[in-house]
Amino acid sequence: MNQQLPILNRLALLGAKITLYFLLVSLFLVGCRQAPAATPVATIPQPRATPTPRPQLFPTCPFDNSTTPVYSYDIINVYPHDAKAFTQGLVYDPDTNLLYEGTGLYGRSTVRQVDLESGDISLSIGLGKEFFGEGITLYGDKIIQLTWQEQVGFVYDKTSLRPERQFSYTTEGWGLTHDGQNLIMSDGSSTLTYLDPNSFELIKRIAVTENGQPVTQLNELEYIYDTIYANIWQTNHIVQISPQTGQVQRRLDLTGLLATQGEFAEANVLNGIAFDATTERLWVTGKLWPYLFEIKITC
């Protein structure tokens, strides 16, 4: 009898452990069944952002809305400019604080890097004598340049100005800019042509009009705040064009600009627009002009 007690004690202890185990499991399962489902976190709708008004270089002026408003200018700064440069294209690079300039005339056509304040040419690449250089634009890390009647364009590395490729088009080449997606070129007519910046295939064309009439002689171009600025060849006017409608919205009259610095017999027509969106600086110059002007548009 005494020998059986340890065995019975061990069995009793084992039974107690088994009972406790099943009790704990049962409590766990009950707790799981009764646990309330997690309440989903409500998504708070974001308030709709108030549209930011599109910046505008032109001030608000009391013009008669029946005609295209014509604006004037104030001179902010005057910088030296190569008086031998037959300016066909001009663009500012905010990354380097350099101007890129395309120049024309057979045997004298170049693409160049120019120091903004001194006018010094830091790097210049000449085109072949058979090419008459025209408008340029800065697209990414490339400079793209047109030629006049040769129907050939060039793509350069912006840092070294090393030519990388050529492309062709079917019209004359005058001015060139881009809207961030497509190249926009002028050909001296009232038509602006959109090209794919990689394949250079035709995307579309828009007709530029003012009061229902074609606006011809569109020359150097600059894309500023979702609108196109264009020099009108052989005039002192720059027009602002809607890319959606092709309508001229405003005119800037720069008559007398170069004459503020004296008389220059060799100087040719106004041509060349560059813009810095960060500081809202606007520069203009002309073919064979000895000065580059930073201006502010006024009423």
SEVOBA-232164 format. One record per residue (C-alpha): residue number from 1; residue in three letters; x, y, z. Coordinates in nm, 3 decimals. Layout:
SEVOBA-232164
LONU  num  residuo       xx       yy       zz
LONU  NUM      ALA        X        Y        Z
...
This chain:
SEVOBA-232164
LONU  num  residuo       xx       yy       zz
LONU    1      MET    0.000    0.000    0.000
LONU    2      ASN    0.273    0.240    0.091
LONU    3      GLN    0.453    0.165   -0.238
LONU    4      GLN    0.149    0.277   -0.444
LONU    5      LEU    0.130    0.630   -0.293
LONU    6      PRO    0.411    0.790   -0.501
LONU    7      ILE    0.254    0.657   -0.819
LONU    8      LEU   -0.089    0.790   -0.724
LONU    9      ASN    0.059    1.127   -0.629
LONU   10      ARG    0.233    1.157   -0.964
LONU   11      LEU   -0.086    1.066   -1.150
LONU   12      ALA   -0.282    1.320   -0.953
LONU   13      LEU   -0.024    1.590   -1.029
LONU   14      LEU   -0.028    1.503   -1.400
LONU   15      GLY   -0.407    1.517   -1.408
LONU   16      ALA   -0.404    1.858   -1.246
LONU   17      LYS   -0.161    1.991   -1.507
LONU   18      ILE   -0.373    1.856   -1.792
LONU   19      THR   -0.686    2.013   -1.643
LONU   20      LEU   -0.512    2.350   -1.606
LONU   21      TYR   -0.388    2.334   -1.965
LONU   22      PHE   -0.736    2.275   -2.110
LONU   23      LEU   -0.878    2.547   -1.885
LONU   24      LEU   -0.628    2.803   -2.018
LONU   25      VAL   -0.692    2.699   -2.378
LONU   26      SER   -1.066    2.734   -2.326
LONU   27      LEU   -1.030    3.081   -2.177
LONU   28      PHE   -0.813    3.187   -2.469
LONU   29      LEU   -1.062    3.066   -2.728
LONU   30      VAL   -1.352    3.233   -2.551
LONU   31      GLY   -1.159    3.557   -2.536
LONU   32      CYS   -1.088    3.539   -2.908
LONU   33      ARG   -1.453    3.483   -2.992
LONU   34      GLN   -1.567    3.772   -2.776
LONU   35      ALA   -1.299    4.021   -2.875
LONU   36      PRO   -1.463    4.313   -3.057
LONU   37      ALA   -1.363    4.370   -3.417
LONU   38      ALA   -1.115    4.653   -3.469
LONU   39      THR   -1.284    4.976   -3.571
LONU   40      PRO   -1.145    5.096   -3.904
LONU   41      VAL   -0.971    5.432   -3.891
LONU   42      ALA   -1.173    5.687   -4.084
LONU   43      THR   -0.988    5.854   -4.374
LONU   44      ILE   -0.998    6.232   -4.340
LONU   45      PRO   -1.045    6.388   -4.678
LONU   46      GLN   -0.772    6.636   -4.767
LONU   47      PRO   -0.896    6.987   -4.819
LONU   48      ARG   -0.892    7.091   -5.182
LONU   49      ALA   -0.598    7.318   -5.245
LONU   50      THR   -0.676    7.667   -5.362
LONU   51      PRO   -0.542    7.702   -5.716
LONU   52      THR   -0.234    7.920   -5.728
LONU   53      PRO   -0.283    8.208   -5.968
LONU   54      ARG   -0.056    8.174   -6.271
LONU   55      PRO    0.234    8.420   -6.247
LONU   56      GLN    0.226    8.697   -6.500
LONU   57      LEU    0.505    8.928   -6.616
LONU   58      PHE    0.259    9.183   -6.749
LONU   59      PRO    0.115    9.420   -6.487
LONU   60      THR   -0.254    9.503   -6.455
LONU   61      CYS   -0.318    9.818   -6.658
LONU   62      PRO   -0.635   10.011   -6.752
LONU   63      PHE   -0.637    9.913   -7.119
LONU   64      ASP   -0.930    9.917   -7.359
LONU   65      ASN   -1.023    9.550   -7.401
LONU   66      SER   -1.136    9.606   -7.760
LONU   67      THR   -0.776    9.596   -7.887
LONU   68      THR   -0.458    9.408   -7.801
LONU   69      PRO   -0.294    9.588   -7.507
LONU   70      VAL    0.050    9.730   -7.580
LONU   71      TYR    0.296    9.754   -7.288
LONU   72      SER    0.615    9.950   -7.233
LONU   73      TYR    0.930    9.880   -7.030
LONU   74      ASP    1.176   10.000   -6.770
LONU   75      ILE    1.546    9.916   -6.793
LONU   76      ILE    1.672    9.737   -6.482
LONU   77      ASN    2.028    9.651   -6.588
LONU   78      VAL    2.251    9.684   -6.894
LONU   79      TYR    2.521    9.425   -6.967
LONU   80      PRO    2.790    9.401   -7.237
LONU   81      HIS    2.705    9.188   -7.540
LONU   82      ASP    2.921    9.075   -7.831
LONU   83      ALA    2.849    9.332   -8.103
LONU   84      LYS    2.957    9.077   -8.366
LONU   85      ALA    2.698    8.822   -8.257
LONU   86      PHE    2.409    8.796   -8.502
LONU   87      THR    2.177    8.675   -8.228
LONU   88      GLN    1.925    8.414   -8.339
LONU   89      GLY    1.851    8.236   -8.012
LONU   90      LEU    1.899    8.312   -7.642
LONU   91      VAL    1.830    8.109   -7.328
LONU   92      TYR    1.930    8.130   -6.959
LONU   93      ASP    2.054    7.832   -6.757
LONU   94      PRO    1.976    7.878   -6.384
LONU   95      ASP    2.204    7.587   -6.292
LONU   96      THR    2.516    7.764   -6.418
LONU   97      ASN    2.406    8.130   -6.436
LONU   98      LEU    2.514    8.124   -6.800
LONU   99      LEU    2.342    8.243   -7.112
LONU  100      TYR    2.343    8.015   -7.415
LONU  101      GLU    2.333    8.200   -7.745
LONU  102      GLY    2.289    8.082   -8.102
LONU  103      THR    2.424    8.313   -8.371
LONU  104      GLY    2.372    8.326   -8.747
LONU  105      LEU    2.519    8.427   -9.082
LONU  106      TYR    2.701    8.188   -9.314
LONU  107      GLY    3.057    8.131   -9.200
LONU  108      ARG    2.992    8.301   -8.863
LONU  109      SER    2.723    8.083   -8.703
LONU  110      THR    2.794    7.950   -8.354
LONU  111      VAL    2.643    7.812   -8.036
LONU  112      ARG    2.809    7.956   -7.728
LONU  113      GLN    2.815    7.989   -7.351
LONU  114      VAL    2.817    8.350   -7.233
LONU  115      ASP    2.876    8.497   -6.888
LONU  116      LEU    2.568    8.698   -6.804
LONU  117      GLU    2.724    9.000   -6.637
LONU  118      SER    3.052    9.040   -6.827
LONU  119      GLY    2.934    8.919   -7.167
LONU  120      ASP    3.250    8.710   -7.195
LONU  121      ILE    3.227    8.401   -7.415
LONU  122      SER    3.342    8.102   -7.212
LONU  123      LEU    3.293    7.842   -7.486
LONU  124      SER    3.191    7.863   -7.851
LONU  125      ILE    3.141    7.599   -8.122
LONU  126      GLY    3.119    7.701   -8.486
LONU  127      LEU    2.881    7.551   -8.740
LONU  128      GLY    2.998    7.450   -9.085
LONU  129      LYS    3.014    7.728   -9.343
LONU  130      GLU    2.714    7.577   -9.520
LONU  131      PHE    2.489    7.639   -9.218
LONU  132      PHE    2.311    7.957   -9.110
LONU  133      GLY    2.247    7.913   -8.737
LONU  134      GLU    1.907    7.997   -8.593
LONU  135      GLY    1.709    7.956   -8.269
LONU  136      ILE    1.818    7.746   -7.971
LONU  137      THR    1.661    7.604   -7.657
LONU  138      LEU    1.785    7.431   -7.343
LONU  139      TYR    1.607    7.097   -7.298
LONU  140      GLY    1.733    6.899   -6.998
LONU  141      ASP    2.109    6.881   -7.035
LONU  142      LYS    2.098    6.939   -7.411
LONU  143      ILE    2.116    7.247   -7.630
LONU  144      ILE    1.907    7.213   -7.945
LONU  145      GLN    1.974    7.445   -8.239
LONU  146      LEU    1.796    7.506   -8.570
LONU  147      THR    1.938    7.623   -8.902
LONU  148      TRP    1.766    7.859   -9.141
LONU  149      GLN    1.710    7.698   -9.483
LONU  150      GLU    1.920    7.386   -9.448
LONU  151      GLN    1.642    7.197   -9.264
LONU  152      VAL    1.897    7.048   -9.026
LONU  153      GLY    1.901    7.077   -8.647
LONU  154      PHE    2.178    6.997   -8.401
LONU  155      VAL    2.178    6.856   -8.047
LONU  156      TYR    2.469    6.943   -7.817
LONU  157      ASP    2.578    6.847   -7.468
LONU  158      LYS    2.519    7.169   -7.275
LONU  159      THR    2.840    7.147   -7.071
LONU  160      SER    3.092    7.072   -7.344
LONU  161      LEU    2.885    7.186   -7.644
LONU  162      ARG    2.994    6.862   -7.808
LONU  163      PRO    2.759    6.781   -8.100
LONU  164      GLU    2.571    6.457   -8.030
LONU  165      ARG    2.321    6.415   -8.313
LONU  166      GLN    2.139    6.581   -8.601
LONU  167      PHE    1.775    6.585   -8.703
LONU  168      SER    1.572    6.720   -8.994
LONU  169      TYR    1.249    6.911   -9.047
LONU  170      THR    1.055    7.026   -9.350
LONU  171      THR    1.027    7.403   -9.303
LONU  172      GLU    1.267    7.689   -9.247
LONU  173      GLY    1.404    7.714   -8.894
LONU  174      TRP    1.372    8.043   -8.706
LONU  175      GLY    1.295    8.041   -8.333
LONU  176      LEU    1.289    7.751   -8.086
LONU  177      THR    1.162    7.692   -7.732
LONU  178      HIS    0.979    7.418   -7.541
LONU  179      ASP    0.691    7.376   -7.295
LONU  180      GLY    0.851    7.096   -7.093
LONU  181      GLN    0.699    6.827   -7.315
LONU  182      ASN    0.737    6.939   -7.677
LONU  183      LEU    0.967    7.160   -7.876
LONU  184      ILE    0.800    7.466   -8.031
LONU  185      MET    0.954    7.619   -8.343
LONU  186      SER    0.878    7.912   -8.570
LONU  187      ASP    0.958    7.936   -8.939
LONU  188      GLY    0.893    8.302   -9.020
LONU  189      SER    0.527    8.245   -9.100
LONU  190      SER    0.224    8.267   -8.868
LONU  191      THR    0.255    7.897   -8.778
LONU  192      LEU    0.415    7.743   -8.470
LONU  193      THR    0.516    7.378   -8.500
LONU  194      TYR    0.532    7.133   -8.210
LONU  195      LEU    0.793    6.855   -8.232
LONU  196      ASP    0.871    6.556   -8.012
LONU  197      PRO    1.200    6.643   -7.835
LONU  198      ASN    1.341    6.291   -7.877
LONU  199      SER    1.223    6.172   -8.218
LONU  200      PHE    1.166    6.523   -8.362
LONU  201      GLU    0.846    6.397   -8.521
LONU  202      LEU    0.563    6.641   -8.586
LONU  203      ILE    0.311    6.665   -8.300
LONU  204      LYS    0.087    6.951   -8.417
LONU  205      ARG    0.079    7.299   -8.561
LONU  206      ILE   -0.104    7.608   -8.436
LONU  207      ALA   -0.188    7.923   -8.628
LONU  208      VAL   -0.109    8.254   -8.455
LONU  209      THR   -0.365    8.530   -8.503
LONU  210      GLU   -0.447    8.874   -8.370
LONU  211      ASN   -0.797    9.013   -8.409
LONU  212      GLY   -0.866    8.733   -8.655
LONU  213      GLN   -0.565    8.810   -8.875
LONU  214      PRO   -0.248    8.598   -8.914
LONU  215      VAL    0.061    8.724   -8.732
LONU  216      THR    0.361    8.649   -8.952
LONU  217      GLN    0.738    8.690   -8.911
LONU  218      LEU    0.738    8.503   -8.579
LONU  219      ASN    1.104    8.477   -8.487
LONU  220      GLU    1.291    8.404   -8.160
LONU  221      LEU    1.077    8.228   -7.897
LONU  222      GLU    1.068    8.189   -7.519
LONU  223      TYR    0.816    7.989   -7.312
LONU  224      ILE    0.725    8.188   -6.998
LONU  225      TYR    0.452    8.095   -6.748
LONU  226      ASP    0.256    7.874   -6.987
LONU  227      THR    0.258    8.126   -7.270
LONU  228      ILE    0.481    8.179   -7.572
LONU  229      TYR    0.676    8.501   -7.621
LONU  230      ALA    0.788    8.576   -7.975
LONU  231      ASN    0.996    8.846   -8.141
LONU  232      ILE    0.830    8.979   -8.455
LONU  233      TRP    1.106    9.013   -8.713
LONU  234      GLN    1.189    9.365   -8.831
LONU  235      THR    0.981    9.522   -8.554
LONU  236      ASN    1.042    9.634   -8.198
LONU  237      HIS    0.758    9.419   -8.069
LONU  238      ILE    0.741    9.100   -7.866
LONU  239      VAL    0.402    8.928   -7.859
LONU  240      GLN    0.258    8.697   -7.594
LONU  241      ILE    0.073    8.403   -7.751
LONU  242      SER   -0.176    8.160   -7.601
LONU  243      PRO   -0.062    7.801   -7.676
LONU  244      GLN   -0.423    7.684   -7.654
LONU  245      THR   -0.578    7.925   -7.905
LONU  246      GLY   -0.284    8.078   -8.091
LONU  247      GLN   -0.422    8.423   -8.017
LONU  248      VAL   -0.193    8.714   -7.939
LONU  249      GLN   -0.283    8.827   -7.589
LONU  250      ARG   -0.045    9.119   -7.535
LONU  251      ARG    0.228    9.317   -7.709
LONU  252      LEU    0.547    9.460   -7.563
LONU  253      ASP    0.683    9.764   -7.751
LONU  254      LEU    1.061    9.799   -7.706
LONU  255      THR    1.102   10.097   -7.936
LONU  256      GLY    1.402   10.309   -7.837
LONU  257      LEU    1.560   10.045   -7.614
LONU  258      LEU    1.904   10.035   -7.778
LONU  259      ALA    1.900   10.410   -7.841
LONU  260      THR    1.911   10.467   -7.464
LONU  261      GLN    2.280   10.370   -7.484
LONU  262      GLY    2.371   10.568   -7.798
LONU  263      GLU    2.373   10.526   -8.175
LONU  264      PHE    2.510   10.204   -8.325
LONU  265      ALA    2.521   10.201   -8.703
LONU  266      GLU    2.599    9.830   -8.732
LONU  267      ALA    2.320    9.717   -8.502
LONU  268      ASN    2.042    9.512   -8.660
LONU  269      VAL    1.690    9.425   -8.539
LONU  270      LEU    1.566    9.330   -8.195
LONU  271      ASN    1.597    8.952   -8.145
LONU  272      GLY    1.662    8.741   -7.836
LONU  273      ILE    1.454    8.671   -7.526
LONU  274      ALA    1.573    8.495   -7.209
LONU  275      PHE    1.401    8.448   -6.874
LONU  276      ASP    1.489    8.328   -6.523
LONU  277      ALA    1.174    8.195   -6.353
LONU  278      THR    1.342    8.188   -6.010
LONU  279      THR    1.410    8.560   -5.996
LONU  280      GLU    1.166    8.669   -6.270
LONU  281      ARG    1.444    8.841   -6.459
LONU  282      LEU    1.374    8.908   -6.826
LONU  283      TRP    1.651    8.985   -7.076
LONU  284      VAL    1.640    9.098   -7.438
LONU  285      THR    1.896    9.187   -7.701
LONU  286      GLY    1.931    9.212   -8.078
LONU  287      LYS    2.139    9.110   -8.376
LONU  288      LEU    2.479    9.282   -8.359
LONU  289      TRP    2.373    9.472   -8.047
LONU  290      PRO    2.654    9.571   -7.809
LONU  291      TYR    2.424    9.540   -7.506
LONU  292      LEU    2.197    9.293   -7.332
LONU  293      PHE    1.911    9.451   -7.137
LONU  294      GLU    1.733    9.330   -6.827
LONU  295      ILE    1.390    9.489   -6.840
LONU  296      LYS    1.065    9.511   -6.646
LONU  297      ILE    0.735    9.530   -6.831
LONU  298      THR    0.528    9.838   -6.746
LONU  299      CYS    0.198    9.998   -6.849
